[in-house]
Amino acid sequence: MAPRERAGVSVAQCTSCAGLFLRRLDRGVLIEAENDWHLSSGPSTQPIPRITTGMAAPTMTLETPHARSFVDELFG
């Protein structure tokens, strides 16, 4: 087992199977951090522009990929 520290949580990782093992208390800390991450990473939208005559179509922007979850950022 190799000890690791992530987001204030102690995690033991098996060197042969790469499994992660943590205490129940640490699991609760990760769940709270996950919930906070989702609340702060909600959709960010721009206001709808007012349509005027002679208006050109908006340019398409490519969104940068982001982690699906807090735990994905930690261990992904």
N, CA, C and O atoms as a GROMACS GRO file, in nm:
protein
  304
    1MET      N    1   0.084  -0.117   0.000
    1MET     CA    2   0.000   0.000   0.000
    1MET      C    3   0.089   0.124   0.000
    1MET      O    4   0.186   0.134   0.075
    2ALA      N    5   0.052   0.217  -0.086
    2ALA     CA    6   0.123   0.344  -0.093
    2ALA      C    7   0.030   0.455  -0.043
    2ALA      O    8  -0.076   0.476  -0.101
    3PRO      N    9   0.069   0.526   0.064
    3PRO     CA   10  -0.017   0.633   0.114
    3PRO      C   11  -0.012   0.755   0.023
    3PRO      O   12   0.093   0.791  -0.029
    4ARG      N   13  -0.129   0.817   0.004
    4ARG     CA   14  -0.139   0.938  -0.079
    4ARG      C   15  -0.225   1.039  -0.005
    4ARG      O   16  -0.314   1.002   0.072
    5GLU      N   17  -0.200   1.166  -0.027
    5GLU     CA   18  -0.278   1.273   0.033
    5GLU      C   19  -0.342   1.352  -0.079
    5GLU      O   20  -0.272   1.406  -0.165
    6ARG      N   21  -0.476   1.359  -0.081
    6ARG     CA   22  -0.551   1.431  -0.183
    6ARG      C   23  -0.660   1.512  -0.116
    6ARG      O   24  -0.745   1.456  -0.047
    7ALA      N   25  -0.660   1.642  -0.136
    7ALA     CA   26  -0.763   1.733  -0.085
    7ALA      C   27  -0.785   1.716   0.065
    7ALA      O   28  -0.899   1.720   0.113
    8GLY      N   29  -0.677   1.696   0.138
    8GLY     CA   30  -0.688   1.681   0.283
    8GLY      C   31  -0.735   1.546   0.328
    8GLY      O   32  -0.770   1.529   0.445
    9VAL      N   33  -0.737   1.447   0.239
    9VAL     CA   34  -0.784   1.313   0.270
    9VAL      C   35  -0.669   1.215   0.250
    9VAL      O   36  -0.600   1.220   0.149
   10SER      N   37  -0.650   1.127   0.348
   10SER     CA   38  -0.548   1.023   0.337
   10SER      C   39  -0.606   0.902   0.266
   10SER      O   40  -0.709   0.848   0.306
   11VAL      N   41  -0.540   0.861   0.160
   11VAL     CA   42  -0.586   0.749   0.079
   11VAL      C   43  -0.472   0.649   0.067
   11VAL      O   44  -0.357   0.689   0.045
   12ALA      N   45  -0.501   0.521   0.081
   12ALA     CA   46  -0.402   0.417   0.058
   12ALA      C   47  -0.430   0.354  -0.077
   12ALA      O   48  -0.543   0.314  -0.105
   13GLN      N   49  -0.327   0.346  -0.161
   13GLN     CA   50  -0.345   0.287  -0.294
   13GLN      C   51  -0.262   0.160  -0.303
   13GLN      O   52  -0.143   0.159  -0.272
   14CYS      N   53  -0.327   0.054  -0.345
   14CYS     CA   54  -0.260  -0.075  -0.362
   14CYS      C   55  -0.165  -0.066  -0.480
   14CYS      O   56  -0.203  -0.018  -0.587
   15THR      N   57  -0.042  -0.111  -0.461
   15THR     CA   58   0.057  -0.102  -0.568
   15THR      C   59   0.038  -0.210  -0.675
   15THR      O   60   0.087  -0.194  -0.787
   16SER      N   61  -0.033  -0.318  -0.643
   16SER     CA   62  -0.051  -0.422  -0.744
   16SER      C   63  -0.179  -0.406  -0.826
   16SER      O   64  -0.178  -0.428  -0.947
   17CYS      N   65  -0.291  -0.366  -0.761
   17CYS     CA   66  -0.417  -0.356  -0.835
   17CYS      C   67  -0.463  -0.212  -0.855
   17CYS      O   68  -0.563  -0.188  -0.923
   18ALA      N   69  -0.392  -0.114  -0.796
   18ALA     CA   70  -0.424   0.029  -0.804
   18ALA      C   71  -0.556   0.063  -0.737
   18ALA      O   72  -0.613   0.169  -0.764
   19GLY      N   73  -0.607  -0.024  -0.650
   19GLY     CA   74  -0.730   0.004  -0.577
   19GLY      C   75  -0.707   0.113  -0.474
   19GLY      O   76  -0.597   0.126  -0.420
   20LEU      N   77  -0.810   0.192  -0.446
   20LEU     CA   78  -0.802   0.299  -0.348
   20LEU      C   79  -0.879   0.260  -0.223
   20LEU      O   80  -0.991   0.211  -0.231
   21PHE      N   81  -0.818   0.283  -0.109
   21PHE     CA   82  -0.880   0.249   0.019
   21PHE      C   83  -0.873   0.371   0.109
   21PHE      O   84  -0.769   0.435   0.123
   22LEU      N   85  -0.989   0.404   0.171
   22LEU     CA   86  -0.993   0.518   0.260
   22LEU      C   87  -1.088   0.492   0.376
   22LEU      O   88  -1.173   0.403   0.370
   23ARG      N   89  -1.072   0.572   0.481
   23ARG     CA   90  -1.157   0.558   0.599
   23ARG      C   91  -1.296   0.615   0.569
   23ARG      O   92  -1.313   0.697   0.479
   24ARG      N   93  -1.395   0.572   0.647
   24ARG     CA   94  -1.531   0.620   0.629
   24ARG      C   95  -1.540   0.771   0.648
   24ARG      O   96  -1.613   0.838   0.575
   25LEU      N   97  -1.468   0.825   0.745
   25LEU     CA   98  -1.467   0.969   0.769
   25LEU      C   99  -1.413   1.044   0.647
   25LEU      O  100  -1.468   1.146   0.607
   26ASP      N  101  -1.305   0.991   0.588
   26ASP     CA  102  -1.248   1.054   0.469
   26ASP      C  103  -1.342   1.046   0.350
   26ASP      O  104  -1.346   1.136   0.266
   27ARG      N  105  -1.418   0.939   0.343
   27ARG     CA  106  -1.518   0.927   0.236
   27ARG      C  107  -1.623   1.038   0.248
   27ARG      O  108  -1.665   1.096   0.148
   28GLY      N  109  -1.664   1.068   0.371
   28GLY     CA  110  -1.759   1.176   0.394
   28GLY      C  111  -1.702   1.311   0.352
   28GLY      O  112  -1.774   1.395   0.298
   29VAL      N  113  -1.573   1.333   0.378
   29VAL     CA  114  -1.507   1.458   0.337
   29VAL      C  115  -1.507   1.470   0.185
   29VAL      O  116  -1.531   1.578   0.131
   30LEU      N  117  -1.478   1.361   0.116
   30LEU     CA  118  -1.479   1.362  -0.031
   30LEU      C  119  -1.620   1.386  -0.087
   30LEU      O  120  -1.635   1.456  -0.187
   31ILE      N  121  -1.721   1.330  -0.023
   31ILE     CA  122  -1.859   1.350  -0.069
   31ILE      C  123  -1.898   1.497  -0.054
   31ILE      O  124  -1.960   1.554  -0.144
   32GLU      N  125  -1.862   1.558   0.058
   32GLU     CA  126  -1.891   1.701   0.077
   32GLU      C  127  -1.817   1.786  -0.025
   32GLU      O  128  -1.874   1.880  -0.080
   33ALA      N  129  -1.691   1.754  -0.051
   33ALA     CA  130  -1.613   1.828  -0.152
   33ALA      C  131  -1.674   1.811  -0.290
   33ALA      O  132  -1.676   1.905  -0.370
   34GLU      N  133  -1.723   1.691  -0.320
   34GLU     CA  134  -1.788   1.664  -0.449
   34GLU      C  135  -1.914   1.750  -0.463
   34GLU      O  136  -1.937   1.809  -0.569
   35ASN      N  137  -1.995   1.756  -0.358
   35ASN     CA  138  -2.116   1.838  -0.362
   35ASN      C  139  -2.084   1.985  -0.381
   35ASN      O  140  -2.149   2.053  -0.460
   36ASP      N  141  -1.982   2.035  -0.309
   36ASP     CA  142  -1.941   2.175  -0.324
   36ASP      C  143  -1.891   2.203  -0.465
   36ASP      O  144  -1.918   2.309  -0.522
   37TRP      N  145  -1.818   2.107  -0.523
   37TRP     CA  146  -1.764   2.124  -0.658
   37TRP      C  147  -1.877   2.138  -0.758
   37TRP      O  148  -1.872   2.224  -0.846
   38HIS      N  149  -1.981   2.054  -0.745
   38HIS     CA  150  -2.092   2.060  -0.838
   38HIS      C  151  -2.171   2.191  -0.825
   38HIS      O  152  -2.218   2.245  -0.925
   39LEU      N  153  -2.184   2.241  -0.702
   39LEU     CA  154  -2.255   2.367  -0.682
   39LEU      C  155  -2.180   2.483  -0.745
   39LEU      O  156  -2.242   2.575  -0.800
   40SER      N  157  -2.047   2.480  -0.738
   40SER     CA  158  -1.968   2.592  -0.792
   40SER      C  159  -1.940   2.580  -0.940
   40SER      O  160  -1.898   2.677  -1.003
   41SER      N  161  -1.962   2.462  -0.999
   41SER     CA  162  -1.930   2.444  -1.140
   41SER      C  163  -2.055   2.434  -1.226
   41SER      O  164  -2.056   2.367  -1.329
   42GLY      N  165  -2.160   2.501  -1.183
   42GLY     CA  166  -2.286   2.499  -1.258
   42GLY      C  167  -2.269   2.561  -1.395
   42GLY      O  168  -2.164   2.617  -1.426
   43PRO      N  169  -2.371   2.552  -1.476
   43PRO     CA  170  -2.360   2.606  -1.612
   43PRO      C  171  -2.340   2.758  -1.611
   43PRO      O  172  -2.407   2.830  -1.537
   44SER      N  173  -2.249   2.801  -1.693
   44SER     CA  174  -2.228   2.945  -1.707
   44SER      C  175  -2.279   2.984  -1.846
   44SER      O  176  -2.225   2.938  -1.947
   45THR      N  177  -2.378   3.066  -1.850
   45THR     CA  178  -2.438   3.104  -1.977
   45THR      C  179  -2.428   3.254  -1.997
   45THR      O  180  -2.424   3.331  -1.902
   46GLN      N  181  -2.426   3.292  -2.121
   46GLN     CA  182  -2.425   3.433  -2.157
   46GLN      C  183  -2.570   3.478  -2.176
   46GLN      O  184  -2.654   3.398  -2.215
   47PRO      N  185  -2.599   3.605  -2.148
   47PRO     CA  186  -2.736   3.652  -2.173
   47PRO      C  187  -2.767   3.649  -2.323
   47PRO      O  188  -2.677   3.666  -2.406
   48ILE      N  189  -2.891   3.627  -2.356
   48ILE     CA  190  -2.933   3.622  -2.496
   48ILE      C  191  -2.925   3.764  -2.554
   48ILE      O  192  -2.981   3.858  -2.496
   49PRO      N  193  -2.856   3.779  -2.666
   49PRO     CA  194  -2.844   3.913  -2.724
   49PRO      C  195  -2.976   3.961  -2.783
   49PRO      O  196  -3.059   3.881  -2.827
   50ARG      N  197  -2.994   4.090  -2.782
   50ARG     CA  198  -3.112   4.149  -2.843
   50ARG      C  199  -3.096   4.140  -2.996
   50ARG      O  200  -2.992   4.176  -3.050
   51ILE      N  201  -3.198   4.092  -3.063
   51ILE     CA  202  -3.192   4.075  -3.209
   51ILE      C  203  -3.220   4.209  -3.276
   51ILE      O  204  -3.319   4.276  -3.247
   52THR      N  205  -3.130   4.245  -3.366
   52THR     CA  206  -3.146   4.369  -3.441
   52THR      C  207  -3.133   4.338  -3.590
   52THR      O  208  -3.085   4.232  -3.628
   53THR      N  209  -3.177   4.431  -3.674
   53THR     CA  210  -3.166   4.410  -3.819
   53THR      C  211  -3.019   4.415  -3.858
   53THR      O  212  -2.941   4.493  -3.803
   54GLY      N  213  -2.982   4.334  -3.953
   54GLY     CA  214  -2.844   4.330  -4.001
   54GLY      C  215  -2.749   4.261  -3.905
   54GLY      O  216  -2.627   4.272  -3.919
   55MET      N  217  -2.802   4.190  -3.809
   55MET     CA  218  -2.719   4.122  -3.709
   55MET      C  219  -2.656   3.998  -3.770
   55MET      O  220  -2.724   3.920  -3.837
   56ALA      N  221  -2.526   3.977  -3.748
   56ALA     CA  222  -2.455   3.860  -3.799
   56ALA      C  223  -2.469   3.745  -3.699
   56ALA      O  224  -2.491   3.765  -3.580
   57ALA      N  225  -2.456   3.625  -3.751
   57ALA     CA  226  -2.464   3.506  -3.665
   57ALA      C  227  -2.345   3.506  -3.570
   57ALA      O  228  -2.235   3.547  -3.609
   58PRO      N  229  -2.364   3.461  -3.446
   58PRO     CA  230  -2.253   3.458  -3.351
   58PRO      C  231  -2.149   3.354  -3.391
   58PRO      O  232  -2.181   3.253  -3.454
   59THR      N  233  -2.025   3.380  -3.356
   59THR     CA  234  -1.917   3.285  -3.385
   59THR      C  235  -1.925   3.170  -3.286
   59THR      O  236  -1.960   3.189  -3.170
   60MET      N  237  -1.892   3.053  -3.333
   60MET     CA  238  -1.895   2.935  -3.248
   60MET      C  239  -1.763   2.927  -3.172
   60MET      O  240  -1.656   2.941  -3.230
   61THR      N  241  -1.771   2.905  -3.041
   61THR     CA  242  -1.652   2.888  -2.960
   61THR      C  243  -1.645   2.744  -2.914
   61THR      O  244  -1.747   2.682  -2.882
   62LEU      N  245  -1.525   2.691  -2.912
   62LEU     CA  246  -1.505   2.554  -2.865
   62LEU      C  247  -1.482   2.557  -2.715
   62LEU      O  248  -1.393   2.627  -2.666
   63GLU      N  249  -1.562   2.483  -2.643
   63GLU     CA  250  -1.547   2.477  -2.498
   63GLU      C  251  -1.430   2.386  -2.463
   63GLU      O  252  -1.408   2.283  -2.528
   64THR      N  253  -1.357   2.425  -2.362
   64THR     CA  254  -1.248   2.340  -2.316
   64THR      C  255  -1.306   2.227  -2.232
   64THR      O  256  -1.397   2.249  -2.153
   65PRO      N  257  -1.253   2.106  -2.249
   65PRO     CA  258  -1.306   1.995  -2.170
   65PRO      C  259  -1.274   2.016  -2.023
   65PRO      O  260  -1.167   2.066  -1.989
   66HIS      N  261  -1.365   1.977  -1.936
   66HIS     CA  262  -1.342   1.989  -1.793
   66HIS      C  263  -1.376   1.858  -1.725
   66HIS      O  264  -1.443   1.771  -1.782
   67ALA      N  265  -1.329   1.847  -1.605
   67ALA     CA  266  -1.353   1.724  -1.529
   67ALA      C  267  -1.502   1.707  -1.503
   67ALA      O  268  -1.574   1.805  -1.485
   68ARG      N  269  -1.547   1.584  -1.500
   68ARG     CA  270  -1.688   1.555  -1.475
   68ARG      C  271  -1.724   1.566  -1.329
   68ARG      O  272  -1.840   1.585  -1.295
   69SER      N  273  -1.624   1.555  -1.241
   69SER     CA  274  -1.651   1.562  -1.098
   69SER      C  275  -1.524   1.600  -1.023
   69SER      O  276  -1.415   1.601  -1.080
   70PHE      N  277  -1.540   1.633  -0.896
   70PHE     CA  278  -1.428   1.668  -0.809
   70PHE      C  279  -1.334   1.549  -0.795
   70PHE      O  280  -1.212   1.564  -0.801
   71VAL      N  281  -1.391   1.430  -0.777
   71VAL     CA  282  -1.309   1.310  -0.762
   71VAL      C  283  -1.234   1.281  -0.892
   71VAL      O  284  -1.121   1.232  -0.890
   72ASP      N  285  -1.296   1.310  -1.005
   72ASP     CA  286  -1.229   1.295  -1.135
   72ASP      C  287  -1.107   1.386  -1.143
   72ASP      O  288  -1.004   1.347  -1.198
   73GLU      N  289  -1.118   1.509  -1.088
   73GLU     CA  290  -1.003   1.598  -1.086
   73GLU      C  291  -0.893   1.544  -0.995
   73GLU      O  292  -0.774   1.558  -1.026
   74LEU      N  293  -0.931   1.483  -0.884
   74LEU     CA  294  -0.832   1.432  -0.791
   74LEU      C  295  -0.757   1.311  -0.842
   74LEU      O  296  -0.634   1.304  -0.834
   75PHE      N  297  -0.831   1.215  -0.896
   75PHE     CA  298  -0.772   1.086  -0.931
   75PHE      C  299  -0.771   1.058  -1.080
   75PHE      O  300  -0.720   0.954  -1.122
   76GLY      N  301  -0.827   1.147  -1.161
   76GLY     CA  302  -0.839   1.123  -1.305
   76GLY      C  303  -0.711   1.132  -1.380
   76GLY      O  304  -0.709   1.114  -1.502
   0.00000   0.00000   0.00000
